[in-house]
Amino acid sequence: MGIKFRTINIELDSDNFIKFRKDSFRVSFGHEDDFNEQEYIDLIQKRTKELETENDKLNKILGDKDLEIAILRDLLKKNAHDPSGHRL
């Protein structure tokens, strides 16, 4: 068994993350009177979308770097010898 990370599913996970956030309010402030469930759900949705966008950008960068490395490796293989037949 290992740890698996997944994107928050608001409908499935909201009971848990709201429960934990309310608990943090009680511990921090002694009450949860100022906690607004809908505002917190909206914040989680916004942050989830931001993280997905950032993750997509990072995956593209990594893909570009992988392609660049593959091209450079291919060039190294092709240019392992100079035109006179000597190894570089």
Secondary structure, DSSP 4 states (H G I P E B T S, - for coil): ---------HHHHHHHHHHHHHHHHHHHHS--TT--HHHHHHHHHHHHHHHHHHHHHHHHHHHHHHHHHHHHHHHHHHTSB-TTS-B-
